[in-house]
């Protein structure tokens, strides 16, 4: 592990500076990195994305270190005066590099994934190449926008995925050990307590940076995780007319396939009549004890064969709901969300999980569960190319890049 003090303290780039690749949508940036000599073991300051941290795990991360990256996600996580990122820079806990790209390697349970960290320029032309695939909650977008202003830092990257088409960039990411400088290494755990080994290489050679940026210039990128942060930065650009920057992690799904699972919904039982009424076809389902997660998963895979199907599970049984496609939002998740709106269900009353067993454990007389079908990346890409979106919080990509490996000052 390197101490990482070769970087400069946070400051603006010289006037007129034009780092390699700066005219491409994905650009080098002046990354902030933890200094192990000050913060100690990097494993104690890195963390899973905030959406993957249960409340108890979040509290444990905050207690583990005064420099835990989780403190940067919300201003209330760090009640001391001033912005935490500014204090940490002054204390020497963070150091800022010159313009660079970064490769983060995560190894978990025998699998390896590599993410390219870059700064995404968000302006009028970004929508031609970067495609959100889920709808968002306007209130959450407003909250994220305020939070980014208050914290002044991108503490975790928005995850972008593509299905190949940038062979030069993919090969350079694969060969980061040869083309970059090792700047960090740590062992920590994911949101489920599974060990994750993290290594980071900095790419600052101008020719390498230019080749990566140019190879990815015309590749279509799907927003896999971080829709509300991306929407918040777009909203800032639209309100001010000033191009914005956003920390992103790019992964080639062909080189490092991600697991893609649907996000099931636990909903108040009062929504059941509306769900059944909105469906164009309702079929009672038999064939497996839904209390057993393995049997339930097999039953779900057998029944949910179309993207407009959903399996509704109540305390008295299960039925397959088939919906009619319509509107800008597509798929069963959007149809279910429309039914919840019609039933007057508040968004905060809905619980989301990618784990079938966890979803079914919530079933009671007061709570029903809606299991959604799996939607492959190819179908998601086809949907966004048609200018459509899936419902809110419909998919879960894994693994996600850990927060804190590299930060970006806003």
N, C-alpha and C positions, 0 to 999 in steps of 0.2 A: 504494500500500500504506500502510495507516495504522499508526502505532506502537502503538496499542491500550492506552495507559496510563490511559484513562479508567475502567477497571474497578477494583474494590477488591481488596485482598489477601484471601487465603482466610480466611473466618470464617463462623460459623454465622449464619443469618438471625435477625433480632430475634424474641423470643418473641411468639407470637400472629400473626406475619406470615402472610398468606394470599395469595400471588401469584395473578394471574389464571390461571384454568384449573387450579388446584391440586387440585380435586376430580375431575378427569378422569384416566383411566388414563395418557394422555400429557400430560406436564406441563412447564412451564418449569423451568429449572435454572440454577444459578450456574456457568456454563461457565468453564473454564480455557483461556486462549489464550496462545500464544507471543508474546513481545515482540521484534519484529525488531531494535530498537535494541540488544538484549542478545545474542540468538542469531544474528543475521545473516540471511542468505538463508533464508526459510522453506522453500524447496525442498530444503534440505539436512537439515531436521529431520522433514519429513513422510515417510511411507512407506506402501507397500501393506500390507494386513493381513498379520499374521505368517504365516498359512497359505499366502500367495502368495509368500513370500520363500524362494528356495533358500538353502542354507547360505552360499554365497559372497556372494550379494547381501545377506544379513543382516550378514555380517561387514563388507562395504563400508559399509553404512548406519551401523553402530556406529562405524566409523572416521571417517565423514564429519563428525561433530559430537559434542561432549560432551553435547549436548541432543537427540540424535536420539530420536524417539518410540519407536523400537525398544528403547531401553534400559528403557522402562517396562513392556514386555510380560512380562519375566521378571526376578525379582530378581537372578539371576546375570549378567544383561546389564550390571549396574551394581554392581560390587563395593565401591564406596565405602560407608562407614558410614552407617546411617540410610536412610530412604526417599528415593529420588531426587526424587519429586514435592515433598516437603517442602523439600529443599535448593534445588530450582529456584525455588520460590516465594520462599524467603529471599534468593536471589541476584537476584531480579527477572526471571528468565527467563520466568516465567509470571505472568499477572495474572488475577484472578477478577472476572467480571462480576456484576451483579445478575441476578435471575431473568429468563431469556430463552429463546426458541427460536432456532434458527439454520437458515439455508438454505445448503447447500453445493452449488455448481455445479462439476461436473467436465466438462471438454471434452477428448475424446481421439479422435484419428483422425476428426475431422469430426463426431462425435456429441456431444450434450450430455445430461447427466443431472443432475437436481436431487434432493437428499435433504433431508428435514426432520429436523433433530436435536432430540431431546426426551429427557426422562427418563421411563422407563416405571415406573409403580408396580407392583411384583410382590407380590400378596397373594392371598387366597383367591378373589377374583373375576377375577383376570387370565386364567385359563384359558378364560373364556367368550368372550374376544375375541382372544387371542393363541394361535396354534396352531403348535407345532413340527410339521414334516412328516417329520423323520428321527429314527430311534432314535439313542441315544447310548451311548458306552462308559462304564460306571460309574467305572472308574479315572480316566478323563480328567476326568469331572465333579468328582471329589474333588480332583484336581490343580488344576483351574481355581479351585475354591472357595478352596483354600489360597493360590493365587497372587493372587487378588483381595484377600485379607486382607493379604498381605505387601506388595503394591505400593501399595495404598490409592488406586488410580485406575482409571477406565475409560479406557484409552488408545486404544481403537477401539470404534466402535459395533456393536451387533448389528443386522443388516440385517432389516427388516420390510417386506413387500410386500403391497399390496392391489390389487385389480382395478378400482378406481374406487369410487364411492359416497360420496366426500367432496369434492364440487365446490368448495365454498367454500375448503377448505384447499388443494386443488390450485391454485386460482386465486391464492391469496395466495402460495403458494410460487413460482408462475410470475412473480409481480409483486414479488418480494422487493426488487428495486432501488428500487421506489417506497415500500414499507412498512417497509424495514429500513435499518440503517446498515452500510455496508461496513467490515469489520473485518480482513480478511486477503485476500491474493492471492499466489499462488506458482505456479511451474512446476517440476514434478518428473517422475518417470517411474514407470510401473507395474512389476509384477514381471517383465515381458518387455522392459523397456527402452524402452517407447513413451512419448512425451511426453504429460504430463497437465497441463492448466492448471486451477488451483483458485481459486475465489473464494468468500468467506464473507460472508453478511449476518447481522446480529444483529437479531432481532425482539423488541423489548421494550415496544412499545405495548400496554397492557393490553387494549384492545378487540381488537386483531389477535390477540394470544395467546389470548384467550378464544374468538374465532371459530374459530381453527384447532383448539384442543383440543376444543371442543364438536362440531365437524363430524366429527372422527375418533372421537368417544366410542363410537359403536355400530358402527364398521366392523370387520369381521373382518380380522385381520392374520396373515399366514403368516410364520413365521421362515424366512428365506431363507438366512442365514449367521449363524453364532455359536450353534449349538444347544447346545454344551457350556457356553458362558458363561451362556446363558439358564437352562439346567438347574442350573448351579451356584448362581445367585442364587435360583432357586426352592427348591433344597435348603436354602439358608441361611434362607429364610423358614419352611420347614416345620420346621426344627430349632429355631428360636428363637421362632417365632410373631410376629416383628417384621416388618412390611412393609418390603420392600427397594426400592431404586431401581437402575435400569440404564440406561446410555446407549444409545439406539437411533437408527437412521437409517431413516426411513420413506420409501418411494417408491411412487408411483402408477404401476403397470405400464401403465396405459392412456395416461397422459401421457408417461411416459419408459420405454418398454419395455426390459426387461432381457433379455439373452441367457441362455437356460436350456439347459444341456447336461448329459448324464449323466456320471457319474464311473465310468470303466472301471476294472477291476481286473487287476493283474498278480499272479499267484498261483504258488506252487510247483507243479510238474508233478504231484506226487503227489496233488494234489486232483482231477485230471482224472477218474479212475474214479468217484469219489464224485459229482462233478457230473453225469456221464452217468447214474449209477444213480438219482439223485434226480429227474431230469427224467422227465416222463410221456411225452415224445416226443423222439427224437433223429433229426435228418435231416442227412446229409452235404451240404455246400454246395459248389457249383462256380460259377464265373462271374466270376472276377477275380483278378489277382495281388495277394494280400494284402500283399505287400511294398511296394506303391505306395499311399501314404496316400490319394490322390484316388480311386483305384479301390476301395480298402477302404472309404472313406466312402460311396461310392455303393452298394456291396454291402451295407454295414451298414444303410443307409436302406431298401434294398429288402427285406431279410430281416427286420429287426426291426420288425414291424408291430403287435405286441401288447406290453402292459406286462409280460407274464409270459414274454417271450422273451429269450434271451441268445445271443450268438454266441461260441462257444468256439473259440479259435485256438491251435493247438499247432504245433510244428515240422514236423508231418507233414500238416497240413490244418486244415479248419474244419468245424464242425457247428453247426446251430441247435438249441438246447435250449428246450423248452417246459415250463413248470412249472405246478403246480396251486396256486391261491391258498389260503391258510389261515393261521389265527392272527391276531394283532393287527397284525403287520407285513405290508405288502403290496408286491407288485411283484417283478420279477425280481431286483433287488438284494438284497432280503431272502432270497429263495430261495437265491441264490448264497452269501450269508453263512452260512446254515444249513448248506449243504453243506461250507463251509470249516471250520465248527465240528466237524462230524462227521468230517472228514478230519484233525482235530487240528492245523490250521494256526493258528499264533499270529498275532494281529492285526498285530504288528509286521512280519510276513513279507509282508503285503499292501501293494501300492503302488497309489495312486489317481491318475488323471489324466483330464482332460476332453478331451485331445487324442488323437485316434485314431492319428495317426502316431507319437506318443511311446509310446503303449501297444503298438503292433505292433512297435516297435523293440526291445522287451524280450523278444520271443518267442525261446526257445532250447530246447534239450533239457531244461533244468532249470526253465524258466518258461513258463507258459501265460498267455494273456490272455482275459479275459471282457469282451466289449463289450456294454453295456447299451443299451436303447432310450431315446429321448428321451420325457420325460413333461411335457406342457404344464402351465402354472400352473393352468388350469381343472380339470384332472384331479387335481392335487395338492390344490387347495382342496376338491374333492369328497371326496377320500380323508380329509382331516383332519376334515371335517364328519361323517364316519361314525365318528369316533373311532379311526382307524387311522393307521399310520405307514409310511413307506417304510423301506427298509433303511438302515443306517448309511452315511453319506457316499455318497449316491446321486446328488445333483444339484450342479451348480455354476452359481450366478447371477453374471452379470457385466454391467457393472462393479460392483465393491464400492467403498464409500466409503473413501477413504484414511484412514489413522490419523494423528491429530495436528492435524487442522484445528480441532477443539474437543475438549477433554478434560473429564472429570467427576470431581471429587474424591469418593472414597467415604467 
